[in-house]
Amino acid sequence: MNKLKLIPITITAAITAALLFGGWFAYRHYGVEQPLDRVANSIDGVQSANVEMSTGLVKVNVKLAPDADVGEVYRLIKRDGAGEIGGKQLEVSATAKDSARLDKAWSYGLFDVAEAMENRKYSGIRDAMTKLSEQFPGVKVSTEMDELNVYISMRDGDSAKFVILPRQPAMLGAWPNA
């Protein structure tokens, strides 16, 4: 009976595993993440984009120009990156040049926004943002909604804050992108 040699079998198994996992990671990086990076970076108003993938989730972190339309950026990433996203859930986190004044304004309106989201009375968000504009002169706020999300854009000079709130109540809580 021939004896199996342990070292050649171990080396063969290690090389096979490295090729399989290396090929998977290369495909994920060059076949999915990089094309989605290019899609996001080509959208007007996007200064930079970074894609993170996990099982069932594609997270796109974008840095936007202060005058960007966050709702349009989300829709274009979803439409133009559909081939890369596939059946996974898309989560877009948008940032811009932030300011302490915008963070303070957002914290003042957060309770009203959370209450409106929880009760699915989305006009309350618009009302809360209008009130914020009056409380913080110079802060311009716009809201937009589609079937998936509520988009809030706050601008103060060359600073901006963008918030994307999912409309599914079960997903609410501490919003990771607020």
C-alpha positions, -999 to +999 in steps of 0.1 A: +000+000+000+014+034-010+017+059+018+003+093+012+028+120+017+015+146+041+036+176+030+026+175-007-011+171+002-009+200+026+008+222+001-018+213-026-047+221-002-032+254+008-026+265-028-061+254-038-077+273-009-056+304-017-067+303-053-103+299-045-105+326-018-081+349-037-103+345-068-134+353-049-119+384-033-105+396-066-139+391-083-156+410-055-131+439-056-126+442-094-159+429-106-183+445-081-168+471-058-146+490-083-174+493-110-198+505-083-171+530-071-169+543-107-207+546-110-209+565-077-179+588-085-193+597-119-225+612-105-228+650-103-222+663-068-202+633-056-167+642-046-157+607-035-172+573-030-163+542-012-181+508-014-182+483+014-199+449+008-211+422+031-236+394+028-268+409+016-257+445+020-239+470-003-230+502+016-219+532-004-203+560+015-203+592-005-189+626+002-211+652-015-207+688-026-228+711-005-252+717-034-257+681-043-291+665-045-289+635-022-321+619-034-309+620-070-275+606-060-292+577-042-315+569-072-286+571-097-264+547-077-293+523-074-302+525-111-267+527-126-252+502-102-281+477-104-259+451-121-233+452-093-259+455-064-280+426-077-305+415-050-286+430-021-299+458+000-284+492-008-275+516+020-261+550+010-244+572+037-238+608+026-215+632+042-203+667+033-183+695+049-201+695+082-204+723+108-212+724+145-241+747+137-258+722+114-252+694+139-269+715+166-298+724+142-302+687+134-302+677+171-330+703+177-352+687+150-343+651+156-372+643+180-398+658+156-383+639+127-382+606+147-418+610+158-429+618+122-411+587+109-425+564+136-460+576+130-455+576+092-467+612+090-440+625+067-454+660+064-442+664+100-407+662+087-412+690+064-428+711+091-400+703+115-374+713+090-393+746+082-392+754+119-355+747+120-349+772+092-367+798+112-348+789+144-314+790+127-313+819+102-292+812+072-297+774+074-316+762+043-334+729+045-350+708+018-368+675+021-377+649-005-393+615-004-396+585-026-410+550-021-378+539-002-364+569+018-369+604+031-340+627+021-331+657+042-305+683+030-294+710+053-271+738+040-253+766+058-230+785+035-204+760+022-213+734+048-240+707+044-256+678+062-274+651+044-296+625+060-312+595+043-340+579+064-354+545+054-392+545+053-395+510+068-404+515+105-387+482+115-354+496+104-356+527+125-337+533+157-304+551+160-299+561+124-263+553+114-261+581+088-276+609+109 
